[in-house]
């Protein structure tokens, strides 16, 4: 399969989620568009005391404004265990974000897209 991202283009106010993977997520966002959470959230002046609360808040704002969340699963391992909150990756922020989306899927389903290796895929559950 080729790495053809030419057909994908994220909106300016869309959010890009996924593991940082040694800047791979940042590079993907650079190619595709959208924003990373650290580009919309000011951790020193936004009133949140932790990154997960900040992430959930901005995810909700993105969805309520009719924008999309583009979630890259490429570098996620052990997704079945992550989804039930066990295993070595269960306590990672990205894992919590994925579980949050799953928990609220009925409400978020039209605004969250998942990708693996630059190809849109079905939800991982």
LOVEXKE-961023 format. One record per atom (N, C-alpha, C): residue in one letter; x, y, z negated. Coordinates in steps of 0.1 Angstrom, whole numbers, plus 2048, in hexadecimal, padded with zeros to 3 digits. Each point is the difference from the previous one (the first is absolute). Layout:
AXYZ ...
//
This chain:
X8087F4800 X7F880C800 X80980C800 X7FC80A808 X80880D800 X7FC8097F5 X80880A7FE X7FD80A7F6 X7FA80C807 X7F47FE806 X7FA80B807 X7F68087F7 X80480B7FC X7F88087F7 X7FA80C808 X80180080D X7FB80B808 X7F1801800 X7F97F67FD X7F1801800 X7FB8047F2 X8088017F6 X7FC8047F3 X80480E7FE X7F78087FA X80380E7FC X7F78037F4 X8068027F5 X7F88037F4 X7FD80F7FF X7F58037FA X7FC80E7FE X8098077F6 X80180E802 X8088087F7 X7FD7FE7F1 X7F37FE7FD X7FC7FF7F2 X7FE7F27FC X8037F6808 X8007F27FC X80B7FD7F7 X7FE7F67F7 X80A7FC7F7 X8077F3804 X80C7FE7FE X8087F4803 X8047FA7F3 X7FC7F37FE X8037F97F4 X8087F3804 X8077FB7F6 X8077F3801 X80D8017F8 X8077F5800 X80D8017F8 X80A808808 X8088077F8 X80A809807 X80A7F8808 X8047F47FC X8097F7808 X80C807805 X8088077F7 X80C806804 X7FE80B80B X7F68087FF X7FC80B809 X7F97FB80D X7FD7F3801 X7F87FC80C X7F2806801 X7FA8027F4 X7F3806800 X80180F805 X80A8077FB X80280D804 X80380180F X8087F7805 X80380080E X7F47FD809 X7F77F77FB X7F47FD807 X7F680C800 X7FF8077F5 X7F880C7FF X80580A80A X80D802800 X806809809 X7FC7FE80F X8007F3804 X7FC7FC80D X7F1802803 X7F87FC7F5 X7F17FF803 X7F880C7FC X8058087F7 X7F980C7FB X7FB7FD7F2 X7F68087FC X7FB7FF7F2 X8098067F6 X7FD7FD7F4 X8098047F4 X8027F57F6 X80B8007FA X8037F87F5 X7FA8077F3 X7FE7F97F6 X7FA8067F4 X80980B7FA X80D7FE801 X80980A7FB X80080D808 X7FA7FF80C X7FF80C808 X7F38087FD X7F77FA7F9 X7F38077FD X7FF8037F1 X8087F97F8 X7FE8017F1 X80D8077FB X7FE8097F7 X80A8067F9 X8017FA7F2 X8097F77FD X8007F97F3 X8038097F4 X80480C803 X8038097F4 X7F58097FD X7F6802809 X7F680A7FE X7F27FB803 X7FD7F3801 X7F37FC804 X7F87FA7F4 X8058007F4 X7F87FC7F4 X8007F17FE X8067F8808 X8007F27FE X80C7FC7F8 X7FF7F67F7 X80B7FC7F8 X8077F3806 X7FA7FA80A X8067F4806 X7FD80080F X8097F9807 X7FF7FF80E X7F47F8805 X7FB7F67F9 X7F57F8805 X7F38097FF X7FE8087F6 X7F48087FF X80080A80B X80C806803 X80280980B X7FC7FA80D X8057F4802 X7FE7F880C X7F17FE803 X7F97FB7F5 X7F27FD801 X7F880C803 X80380B7FA X7F980D802 X80280480F X80C800805 X80280580E X7FA7F680A X8007F37FD X7F97F6808 X7F1804801 X7FA8037F4 X7F2803800 X7FD80D808 X80980A7FE X7FE80D807 X8017FD80F X80A7F9805 X8017FC80E X7F47FA805 X7FB7F67FA X7F47F9804 X7F4809800 X7FE8087F6 X7F48087FF X80080B80A X80C804805 X80180A80B X7FF7FA80E X7FD7F3800 X7FF7F980D X80C7FD807 X80C8017F9 X80C7FC806 X8037F17FE X80B7FC805 X8047F27FF X80C7FD7F7 X8007F57FA X80C7FB7F9 X8057F4809 X80D802803 X8077F6808 X8097F87F7 X7FE7F47FE X8077F87F6 X8097F6807 X80D8017FE X8097F7807 X8037F47F7 X7FD7F5805 X8027F37F8 X80D7F9804 X80880680A X80B7F9805 X80A7FB7F6 X8038087F6 X80A7FC7F6 X7FA7FB7F3 X7F47FD800 X7F97FB7F4 X8027F0800 X8047FB7F5 X8017F27FE X7F67FB7F5 X7FC7F3802 X7F87FA7F6 X7F28077FE X7FA80480B X7F48087FF X7F47F87F9 X7FF7F3802 X7F57F97F8 X8018027F1 X80D7FF7FB X8018027F2 X7FF80E7FC X805809808 X7FE80F7FD X7F18037FF X7F87FB808 X7F2803800 X7F97FB7F3 X8067F67F9 X7FA7FB7F4 X8088057F4 X80A808802 X8078077F6 X80B7F77F9 X8057F6807 X80A7F87FA X80D7FF809 X80B7FB7FB X80C7FF808 X80980B7FE X80C7FF806 X80B80A7FE X7FD80E805 X7F6801809 X7FD80D806 X7F38067FA X7FA7F97F7 X7F38057FB X80080D7F9 X80B8047FA X80080D7F9 X80580C808 X8027FE80D X80580B809 X7F5809803 X80380D802 X7F680A803 X7F87FC80D X8087FC80A X7F97FC80D X7F67F57FE X8047F67F7 X7F77F57FD X7F38057FA X80180A7F6 X7F58067FA X7F780780A X806807809 X7F980780B X7F87F7808 X8067F5804 X7F97F6808 X7F47FA7F9 X8027FC7F3 X7F57FB7F8 X7F580A7FF X80480D7FE X7F680B7FF X7F780180D X8077FF80B X7F880080D X7F77F4801 X8057F47FC X7F87F4801 X7F48027F7 X8028057F4 X7F58017F6 X7F580A805 X80480A808 X7F780A805 X7FD7FE80F X8037F4805 X7FF7FE80F X7F3804806 X7F57FD7FA X7F3803806 X7FF80F803 X8058087F8 X80080F802 X80B805809 X80B7F9800 X80C804808 X8027FA80D X7F97F6803 X8027F780C X80180880D X7F980B801 X80080780D X80C809801 X8088027F6 X80A80A800 X80E7FA7FC X8017F37FF X80D7FA7FC X8037F680C X80D802805 X8057F680A X80D7FA7FB X8017F4803 X80C7F87FC X8097FD80C X80D8007FE X8097FD80B X80B7F67FC X8057F9809 X80C7F77FE X80880180D X80C8047FE X80980180C X7FA80980B X7FB80B7FC X7FA80A809 X7F37FC807 X7FA7F57FC X7F47FB806 X7F58017F5 X7F4805804 X7F58007F7 X7FB7F27FD X7FE7FD7F3 X7FC7F27FC X7F48027F7 X7F97F47FE X7F58007F7 X8048027F2 X7F78037F7 X8038017F2 X8067F47FB X8098017F6 X8087F47FC X7F87F77F6 X7F38017FE X7F97F77F7 X7F57F9807 
//
